[in-house]
Amino acid sequence: MENSKNLLRLKKRLESDAGKAIADYNMIEHGDTVLVCISGGKDSYAMLSTLMALRSRAPVDFRLIAMNLDQKQPGFPADVLPAYLAALGVEYRIVEQDTYSIVKEKIPAGKTTCSLCSRLRRGVIYRTAKELGANKIALGHHRDDIVHTLFLNLLFGGKLKAMPPKLVTDDGAHVVIRPLAYCSEADIARFARGMNFPIIPCNLCGSQKNLQRQKIREMMADWDSRFPGRTESVFSALQNVVPSHLADRALFDFKGLQVSSGDALRNEMDGGDTMFDPPPFAEGASVVELLRR
């Protein structure tokens, strides 16, 4: 009984977090058709369960279509997802496309396959969304994925870039949404175990040991174990960006920056580097007022 209560609390927390993300970014609107991408992993199962629960009580009407891409990986249990989705009573589409052979042919042995595999999957998903009339595409990336992507791009790509909770596809035809953007991987994993989802492992990229993303996962796991709350803090930073304190000339007019006075000076100085200042300095009087004392 206690386990059931814990699972119910966890379910409600995930639905609350997802509902807030959907509202904050206006992910789903009245009349939308949402293609829910199901890989067979814990994240996509949790996303589908959460979206179905939210739809049942949402103030807007929207349609859900679950979609799985059967990439023809050896040993893939093709009967699992159709049986599961049919039992749920959700509308679904299974798309068969042998992307596995293409990836194996194009990528040398020992090299990471994620980039090509992702592009091929994306193409099939966009095509399927168009065929089904879906204007939204829901992916199961969660808060940890977003933070890990930030560090991947930062440390390996030289870009300050992550996964946005919502974006328009390159062809401008669809909107991609990530309803689990506020949900932690730990909560999703516990929920998946409690729900006993029929998890299907990825034999293409999931078994690769030396992926850069895995290194980032290990780094963040170490940080969180030693300093709890690091992942949450980094995610919060993504929502509190100060362009004037970075170095991108396209985002802030550094060339045109001039010395200010009066209220402008007060505003600029009060918006300075206060985040590491101990109280009452950061929370009390403004810098200008302190200098005048």
Sequence and secondary structure as in RCSB ss.txt:
>XXXX:A:sequence
MENSKNLLRLKKRLESDAGKAIADYNMIEHGDTVLVCISGGKDSYAMLSTLMALRSRAPVDFRLIAMNLDQKQPG
FPADVLPAYLAALGVEYRIVEQDTYSIVKEKIPAGKTTCSLCSRLRRGVIYRTAKELGANKIALGHHRDDIVHTL
FLNLLFGGKLKAMPPKLVTDDGAHVVIRPLAYCSEADIARFARGMNFPIIPCNLCGSQKNLQRQKIREMMADWDS
RFPGRTESVFSALQNVVPSHLADRALFDFKGLQVSSGDALRNEMDGGDTMFDPPPFAEGASVVELLRR
>XXXX:A:secstr
 HHHHHHHHHHHHHHHHHHHHHHHTT   TT EEEEE  SSHHHHHHHHHHHHHHHH SS  EEEEEEEE   TT
  TTHHHHHHHHHT  EEEEE  HHHHHHHHS TTS  HHHHHHHHHHHHHHHHHHHT SEEE    HHHHHHHH
HHIIIIIS      SEEE TTSS EEE TTTT  HHHHHHHHHHHT      SSSTT S  HHHHHHHHHHHHHH
HSTTHHHHHHHHHTS  GGGS  TTTS STT     THHHHHHHHTSS TT  TTTTTSS HHHHHH 
